Amino acid sequence: MLNSLNDLVATGRRADALALFARFLRETPDNSIVATRILSALSQRNFALPVARPMRHAGKLGSLQFSPAGDQVLTSGADGLVKIWRADTGALQLTLTNGSAGFARFSPDGRWVLTSDEAGAYLWDARTGYSVSEAMLHSKQLDRARFTPGGKQVLTTSLDLTARYWDVNVAPSPVAPWLADLAEALAGRRLNARRDAQPVSPQELLALKERLSAGAETDFYSRWTRWFFVDRLQERTPPE
């Protein structure tokens, strides 16, 4: 028996040897020689040891990536879900999608998560799990989506034989006090404290347009406003 074990070790079949050592020890529990050999094998070799609980999906794993800081793991699965886990414990932190994405990647700085499926690509806040962009769509099925090396843009390609760049813009603080007014004016409704909808007249939108597009300030929100009301109609890109 020991000769067979030695042959397994000599030919590099250490896993088979360990299993056979263990079987022999079960049959002879007081065999100190076998126990010594097991301790020697375990002490002198490196073994992959689990450091966290399993990170599971209901279907086959589609993609997996460590965050740039190494403290999180991003996974996507055939169940259509994208999840962020603590790398040290395996605890689930966030579930980002509603069951439609099959691929996910962190941005180079770890701030954002890019997900994609056949329909389009989507951007998420890695800290809150909130969606932070409209869907990035093509006229046909999406082929792939990736962050650019600097993380400021997303590149998508499609079966419509086109490639598109999409800006990843972050609204700075403090937020302009009129931004909520603009959103409500464009929506044509305002929600009160009880979440009841109240109409917003077109005159409010017109007044906002006249007031905001006439400004000469150079901060982000002022430049964005002028782009929204004027430059956008000339197909210029939004400010950064």
Contacts in CASP RR format, 6 or more apart in sequence:
PFRMAT RR
TARGET T0000
AUTHOR 0000-0000-0000
METHOD contacts of the structure
MODEL  1
MLNSLNDLVATGRRADALALFARFLRETPDNSIVATRILSALSQRNFALP
VARPMRHAGKLGSLQFSPAGDQVLTSGADGLVKIWRADTGALQLTLTNGS
AGFARFSPDGRWVLTSDEAGAYLWDARTGYSVSEAMLHSKQLDRARFTPG
GKQVLTTSLDLTARYWDVNVAPSPVAPWLADLAEALAGRRLNARRDAQPV
SPQELLALKERLSAGAETDFYSRWTRWFFVDRLQERTPPE
1 24 0 8 1.000
2 33 0 8 1.000
4 20 0 8 1.000
5 17 0 8 1.000
5 20 0 8 1.000
5 21 0 8 1.000
5 24 0 8 1.000
5 37 0 8 1.000
8 14 0 8 1.000
8 16 0 8 1.000
8 17 0 8 1.000
8 20 0 8 1.000
9 17 0 8 1.000
9 41 0 8 1.000
14 41 0 8 1.000
14 45 0 8 1.000
17 41 0 8 1.000
18 38 0 8 1.000
18 41 0 8 1.000
18 42 0 8 1.000
21 34 0 8 1.000
21 37 0 8 1.000
21 38 0 8 1.000
21 41 0 8 1.000
22 38 0 8 1.000
24 31 0 8 1.000
24 34 0 8 1.000
25 31 0 8 1.000
25 34 0 8 1.000
25 35 0 8 1.000
25 38 0 8 1.000
28 34 0 8 1.000
51 88 0 8 1.000
52 85 0 8 1.000
52 86 0 8 1.000
52 87 0 8 1.000
52 88 0 8 1.000
52 89 0 8 1.000
52 90 0 8 1.000
52 91 0 8 1.000
53 89 0 8 1.000
53 90 0 8 1.000
53 91 0 8 1.000
54 90 0 8 1.000
55 73 0 8 1.000
55 75 0 8 1.000
55 83 0 8 1.000
55 85 0 8 1.000
55 90 0 8 1.000
55 92 0 8 1.000
57 75 0 8 1.000
57 76 0 8 1.000
57 77 0 8 1.000
57 78 0 8 1.000
57 79 0 8 1.000
57 81 0 8 1.000
57 83 0 8 1.000
58 78 0 8 1.000
58 79 0 8 1.000
58 81 0 8 1.000
59 77 0 8 1.000
59 78 0 8 1.000
59 79 0 8 1.000
60 77 0 8 1.000
60 78 0 8 1.000
61 75 0 8 1.000
61 76 0 8 1.000
61 77 0 8 1.000
61 78 0 8 1.000
62 75 0 8 1.000
62 76 0 8 1.000
62 77 0 8 1.000
62 78 0 8 1.000
62 102 0 8 1.000
62 103 0 8 1.000
63 74 0 8 1.000
63 75 0 8 1.000
63 76 0 8 1.000
63 77 0 8 1.000
63 102 0 8 1.000
63 103 0 8 1.000
63 104 0 8 1.000
63 105 0 8 1.000
64 73 0 8 1.000
64 74 0 8 1.000
64 75 0 8 1.000
65 73 0 8 1.000
65 74 0 8 1.000
65 104 0 8 1.000
65 105 0 8 1.000
65 106 0 8 1.000
66 72 0 8 1.000
66 73 0 8 1.000
66 74 0 8 1.000
66 87 0 8 1.000
67 73 0 8 1.000
67 74 0 8 1.000
67 87 0 8 1.000
67 106 0 8 1.000
67 110 0 8 1.000
67 126 0 8 1.000
68 106 0 8 1.000
68 108 0 8 1.000
68 109 0 8 1.000
68 110 0 8 1.000
69 110 0 8 1.000
70 87 0 8 1.000
71 86 0 8 1.000
71 87 0 8 1.000
71 88 0 8 1.000
72 84 0 8 1.000
72 85 0 8 1.000
72 86 0 8 1.000
72 87 0 8 1.000
72 93 0 8 1.000
72 106 0 8 1.000
72 126 0 8 1.000
73 84 0 8 1.000
73 85 0 8 1.000
73 86 0 8 1.000
73 87 0 8 1.000
73 90 0 8 1.000
74 82 0 8 1.000
74 83 0 8 1.000
74 84 0 8 1.000
74 85 0 8 1.000
74 104 0 8 1.000
74 105 0 8 1.000
74 106 0 8 1.000
74 113 0 8 1.000
75 82 0 8 1.000
75 83 0 8 1.000
75 85 0 8 1.000
75 104 0 8 1.000
76 82 0 8 1.000
76 83 0 8 1.000
76 101 0 8 1.000
76 102 0 8 1.000
76 103 0 8 1.000
76 104 0 8 1.000
76 115 0 8 1.000
77 102 0 8 1.000
78 102 0 8 1.000
79 99 0 8 1.000
80 97 0 8 1.000
80 99 0 8 1.000
80 100 0 8 1.000
80 101 0 8 1.000
80 102 0 8 1.000
80 117 0 8 1.000
81 95 0 8 1.000
81 96 0 8 1.000
81 97 0 8 1.000
81 99 0 8 1.000
81 101 0 8 1.000
82 95 0 8 1.000
82 96 0 8 1.000
82 97 0 8 1.000
82 101 0 8 1.000
82 102 0 8 1.000
82 104 0 8 1.000
82 113 0 8 1.000
82 115 0 8 1.000
82 124 0 8 1.000
83 92 0 8 1.000
83 94 0 8 1.000
83 95 0 8 1.000
83 96 0 8 1.000
84 92 0 8 1.000
84 93 0 8 1.000
84 94 0 8 1.000
84 96 0 8 1.000
84 113 0 8 1.000
84 126 0 8 1.000
84 129 0 8 1.000
85 91 0 8 1.000
85 92 0 8 1.000
85 93 0 8 1.000
86 93 0 8 1.000
94 126 0 8 1.000
94 128 0 8 1.000
94 129 0 8 1.000
96 104 0 8 1.000
96 113 0 8 1.000
96 115 0 8 1.000
96 124 0 8 1.000
96 129 0 8 1.000
97 115 0 8 1.000
97 122 0 8 1.000
100 117 0 8 1.000
100 119 0 8 1.000
101 115 0 8 1.000
101 116 0 8 1.000
101 117 0 8 1.000
101 122 0 8 1.000
102 115 0 8 1.000
102 116 0 8 1.000
102 117 0 8 1.000
103 115 0 8 1.000
103 116 0 8 1.000
103 117 0 8 1.000
103 144 0 8 1.000
103 145 0 8 1.000
104 113 0 8 1.000
104 114 0 8 1.000
104 115 0 8 1.000
104 116 0 8 1.000
105 113 0 8 1.000
105 114 0 8 1.000
105 146 0 8 1.000
105 147 0 8 1.000
106 112 0 8 1.000
106 113 0 8 1.000
106 114 0 8 1.000
106 126 0 8 1.000
107 113 0 8 1.000
107 114 0 8 1.000
107 126 0 8 1.000
107 147 0 8 1.000
107 151 0 8 1.000
107 168 0 8 1.000
108 147 0 8 1.000
108 149 0 8 1.000
108 150 0 8 1.000
108 151 0 8 1.000
109 151 0 8 1.000
110 126 0 8 1.000
111 125 0 8 1.000
111 126 0 8 1.000
111 127 0 8 1.000
111 170 0 8 1.000
112 123 0 8 1.000
112 124 0 8 1.000
112 125 0 8 1.000
112 126 0 8 1.000
112 132 0 8 1.000
112 147 0 8 1.000
112 151 0 8 1.000
112 168 0 8 1.000
113 123 0 8 1.000
113 124 0 8 1.000
113 125 0 8 1.000
113 126 0 8 1.000
113 129 0 8 1.000
114 121 0 8 1.000
114 122 0 8 1.000
114 123 0 8 1.000
114 124 0 8 1.000
114 145 0 8 1.000
114 146 0 8 1.000
114 147 0 8 1.000
114 154 0 8 1.000
115 121 0 8 1.000
115 122 0 8 1.000
115 124 0 8 1.000
116 122 0 8 1.000
116 142 0 8 1.000
116 144 0 8 1.000
116 145 0 8 1.000
116 156 0 8 1.000
117 142 0 8 1.000
118 141 0 8 1.000
118 142 0 8 1.000
119 135 0 8 1.000
119 137 0 8 1.000
119 141 0 8 1.000
119 142 0 8 1.000
120 135 0 8 1.000
120 136 0 8 1.000
120 137 0 8 1.000
120 138 0 8 1.000
120 142 0 8 1.000
120 145 0 8 1.000
120 156 0 8 1.000
121 135 0 8 1.000
121 136 0 8 1.000
121 142 0 8 1.000
121 145 0 8 1.000
121 154 0 8 1.000
121 156 0 8 1.000
121 166 0 8 1.000
122 131 0 8 1.000
122 133 0 8 1.000
122 135 0 8 1.000
122 136 0 8 1.000
123 131 0 8 1.000
123 132 0 8 1.000
123 133 0 8 1.000
123 136 0 8 1.000
123 154 0 8 1.000
123 168 0 8 1.000
124 130 0 8 1.000
124 131 0 8 1.000
124 132 0 8 1.000
125 131 0 8 1.000
125 132 0 8 1.000
133 166 0 8 1.000
133 168 0 8 1.000
136 145 0 8 1.000
136 154 0 8 1.000
136 156 0 8 1.000
136 164 0 8 1.000
136 166 0 8 1.000
138 156 0 8 1.000
138 158 0 8 1.000
138 159 0 8 1.000
138 160 0 8 1.000
138 162 0 8 1.000
138 164 0 8 1.000
139 158 0 8 1.000
139 160 0 8 1.000
139 162 0 8 1.000
140 158 0 8 1.000
140 159 0 8 1.000
140 160 0 8 1.000
141 158 0 8 1.000
141 159 0 8 1.000
142 156 0 8 1.000
142 157 0 8 1.000
142 158 0 8 1.000
142 159 0 8 1.000
143 156 0 8 1.000
143 157 0 8 1.000
143 158 0 8 1.000
143 159 0 8 1.000
144 156 0 8 1.000
144 157 0 8 1.000
145 154 0 8 1.000
145 155 0 8 1.000
145 156 0 8 1.000
145 157 0 8 1.000
146 154 0 8 1.000
146 155 0 8 1.000
147 153 0 8 1.000
147 154 0 8 1.000
147 155 0 8 1.000
147 168 0 8 1.000
148 154 0 8 1.000
148 155 0 8 1.000
148 165 0 8 1.000
151 168 0 8 1.000
152 167 0 8 1.000
152 168 0 8 1.000
152 240 0 8 1.000
153 165 0 8 1.000
153 166 0 8 1.000
153 167 0 8 1.000
153 168 0 8 1.000
154 165 0 8 1.000
154 166 0 8 1.000
154 168 0 8 1.000
155 163 0 8 1.000
155 164 0 8 1.000
155 165 0 8 1.000
155 166 0 8 1.000
156 163 0 8 1.000
156 164 0 8 1.000
156 166 0 8 1.000
157 163 0 8 1.000
158 164 0 8 1.000
167 237 0 8 1.000
167 238 0 8 1.000
167 240 0 8 1.000
169 238 0 8 1.000
169 240 0 8 1.000
171 220 0 8 1.000
172 220 0 8 1.000
175 221 0 8 1.000
176 221 0 8 1.000
176 222 0 8 1.000
178 208 0 8 1.000
178 212 0 8 1.000
179 221 0 8 1.000
181 204 0 8 1.000
181 208 0 8 1.000
182 205 0 8 1.000
182 208 0 8 1.000
182 212 0 8 1.000
182 225 0 8 1.000
184 190 0 8 1.000
184 200 0 8 1.000
184 204 0 8 1.000
185 200 0 8 1.000
185 204 0 8 1.000
185 205 0 8 1.000
185 208 0 8 1.000
186 205 0 8 1.000
187 200 0 8 1.000
188 199 0 8 1.000
188 200 0 8 1.000
188 205 0 8 1.000
189 197 0 8 1.000
189 198 0 8 1.000
189 199 0 8 1.000
189 200 0 8 1.000
190 197 0 8 1.000
190 198 0 8 1.000
190 199 0 8 1.000
190 200 0 8 1.000
191 197 0 8 1.000
191 198 0 8 1.000
192 198 0 8 1.000
209 229 0 8 1.000
212 222 0 8 1.000
212 225 0 8 1.000
212 226 0 8 1.000
212 229 0 8 1.000
213 225 0 8 1.000
213 226 0 8 1.000
213 229 0 8 1.000
213 230 0 8 1.000
215 222 0 8 1.000
215 226 0 8 1.000
216 222 0 8 1.000
217 223 0 8 1.000
220 239 0 8 1.000
223 239 0 8 1.000
224 238 0 8 1.000
224 239 0 8 1.000
227 236 0 8 1.000
227 238 0 8 1.000
227 239 0 8 1.000
228 238 0 8 1.000
232 238 0 8 1.000
END
